[in-house]
Amino acid sequence: MQMEQRKKIEPVIQCDNLCKTFRTPGGDQEVIRNISLDVQENEFVVLFGPGQCGKTTFLNMIAGLEKSTAGTVTVSRKCVTEPGPQRGVVFQSVALFPWLTTMGNVEYGLKMAGVKKEERQKRAQKYIDLVGLQGFENTFPVELSGGMKQRVGIARAYCIEPEVMLLDEPFGALDAQTRYLMQEELERIWQTAKRTVVFVTNNIEEALYLADRIIVLSPCPCSIVKEFEIDLPRPRNYTSQEFLHLRKEIDATINSST
């Protein structure tokens, strides 16, 4: 039923026959091979695959940071040719401005867009509160933990109020305990302020915990191996029978594609 409904509604993101080949001194290197993917409004889609398979390149093409060799990406019917404010991006390395406070970092995009100080700080405060950083508005990045820096990055991306959020392994550099906490926090944030999300990871549990749909990708050159609809109640239990069964099935899919 969910798949039938998706076909009837025009997607927010449409990727049609995307290909990417890099030219290197050693010759052409094909990274993305004929990927077609639709993502619906407020859907949480996870791109899951082995390391160095091309997940980040694929995400960068949706973001407009990388041009395709062939094929097209559209967001809300507009062809993606460059970065734009309708797509918020969060990277594994948050890259906060060290000379700016939490407030300064979160409001930065609005400042560059010419939004007046009172309005941009009001909106920045809304998202600082959303990610649970009340009281840290005047704190500099050097004083924040890794998880707190990622919260600032998520608030900064949300603050420009994009249609689409693109997250590239945002918790990959965190310790295991903080990573679990941030997965729970991201799920809470997404439930509170819904966005269309494309999230990259190579962690099966993380994919299963967060996704409405998991796109399993092959080793490089990257192509779609299989899609999984994740119809589990939220918040999810990492040790439930259904969760573990899906984990085993996805793991078997990955192993058969390598």
N, C-alpha and C positions, 0 to 999 in steps of 0.2 A: 504493500500500500504506500509506504513512504517513498519508494522508488517511482511509483506511478505519479504521485503528487509532484515530485521533483521535475518530471518531464513536462508537466502542465504549466509550471510557473517559470517565467523567464529568470535565469540565474543572474546573480550579481557579477560573478566572475565567469568568463568563458575563455578557455584556452583551446585553440583549435590547431591541431597538428604541429605543435611546437617542436622545433629542432634547434640545437645549438652546437656549433663546431668551432673550436678555438684553433687558430693558426699558431703553431709553435715552431721553434727552430728545427725540431725533430719531425715535423710534419703535422698534418691536420689531426686534431683530437676531437672526436665526437663525444659529447657529454650528454645531450638530451636527444632522444629519438622519438619523434611522432607522438607526443603526448597531447591528448585531448581530455579536458576536465571541466566540468561545470560545478560551481559552488553557489548554493542558494543563500538568500538573505538570512543573516543571524545563524548560519550553520557553522559549526566548529569542525573543520576538516584538518586532519593530521597527515602530513607527508612522512611516511615511515620507510626507512631503508638503511642499508649498511653505510658505514662511513665512506666518504669520497665517492658516493654514487651519483652526485649531481643535484641533490636536494636543494642546496643553497643557490646554485645557479638557476634552478627552476623558480625558486621563490624570488630571486632578484629580477627575473624577467617579469613576474607579476608586479613587482614593485616599480619597474621601469628603470632599474639600475643597470640592467644588462639587456642588450638588444638580441632578438632571436635571429638565427640564420634563416629560418623559414617558419611560417605559421604566424598566428596572431594571438594577442591577449586583449580582451576588452573587459572593462569594469563599468557597470551600469551603462552599457552600450557604447562607451567611449573607448577608442583604441588607445592602448597604453604605449606611449613612445618615450616617456621620460618620467621621473619621479613627480608625484603630485600630492596635494594635501588630502585627497580622498583616500589615500593609503598610508596608514601609520605603520612604521617599521620598528621592531625591537630586535636587536642583535644579541648574540651571546656576550660580546664585549660591549657593555652599555655605552661607553664613550660619553660620559657626562662631562660637561665643562667644569674643570676643577676650580675655577675662579668664581663660579656661580653657586649660590645656595640651592637647596631643594626647590624653593619657590622660583628662583631664577631659571633653573633648568627646565622646570615643568612649563613655565609661561613663555619660554624662549621662542617657540614656533609662532605663537600669537603676536609676540613683540615684533618679529620679523615681518609678519603680515600687516603690521600697522594698527593692531587693535589697541585701544586706549588702555592706560595702566589700570584703572579701576576695574574695567570689564575683564581684562586678561587675568588679573590677580583673583578676581571672584571665581572665574572659571577654573583657574589652576588650583585654587583651594578646594573646589568641589572634587577634583580628581586626586588631590593629595589625601583628602579625607577618605575617598573611595578605596585607595590602596593601603590605608591604615597608617599613614605617616603624620597624623596630627601631632603637633609639638616639635616636628623636625623641619619646619618651613625654613628656618634660618641656619640650618646645618649644612656644612660643605661636604662634598663627596668623600674626602679623605677621612671624615669622621663616621662614615656609614659602613655597615657590614655589606657583604656581597649581596645578600637577599634584599637588603634595604635599597641598594643601588638599582637592583632590577625593578623594584617597586617604583622608583623614581622614573626609570625608563618606560615602564608601562603607563604611568600617569602622564608622562610627557607625550607619548603616542596618542593616548586617549584625549588629551587636552585640545588637540586640533580638531577633535570630533570627526574622525574619518569614517567613511563607509566601511572600510576594510582594515583589519589589523593583520599584519604579517609578522610572525615571530620565528626567528631562526635560532633554534636550540638555546633559548634564553636562560635555561637553568643548567646547561651542560657543564659550567665551570664551578658550580656550587657543590658543597659537601652533601652527602646522601640525606641527612636529616633536614637540612635547609631546602633541599630540592623537593622533598615530599611536602614540606610546609608551603613552598611557593606554588606547587601544583594545586594544592587545596585553595590557596589564595586566588590564583588565577581563575579557577572554576567559580569561586564566589564572585569575583569581579565581573566575569563574563555573564553570570546569571543576573547580576544587579544592573549592569549597563551593557545590554546585548550589542554585539557587533558581528559582522561576518568575519570569521577568523580562519587563516591558514597558518598552521603551526608545524614546524620542522623538528623532528627528533629521530634518534636512533635507539630510543629506550622503549621497549614494548609496554612496560607498566605505565609509563607516562602517557603513551599514545592511548591506551585503553582507558585510563582514568579521565582523560580530557575530551576525547573525540565523540562527535556524532557519527563520523565516518572516517575510516582509516584507508589511505591510499598506499598500498604496498608497492614499493619501487624496486626495480632490479638493480644489480650492480652496474657500474658505468659501462656502456652508455645507458643512461637512465630511461626506463620506460615503465608503464604501469603493468604490474603483474596481476594484481587483484584488488578489489575494493571490499571492505567490510563495513556493514551497517552495525553500529554499536547501540543496541536497544537495551541498555541497562539503566536502572534508576540512578539518579544522582542524589547526593554524593555517592560515589562508588566504593565498594569494599574490595580492596586488593586481594583478599583471601577467599572471596565467595567462589562457589563452585562454577558459576557462569563466567566470572572473570578469568579464572584459571583455565577453563575450557577454551575460551577465546584466545588466551595467551598461547596455549599449546598449538591451536590451529594456525595462528599467525606465524609462530616460530617455524612450523612445518612448511608453510608457504615460502618463507624466506630461505630456508635450507634447500628447498627444491628448486629455487631460482638461481642459486649460486653454483 
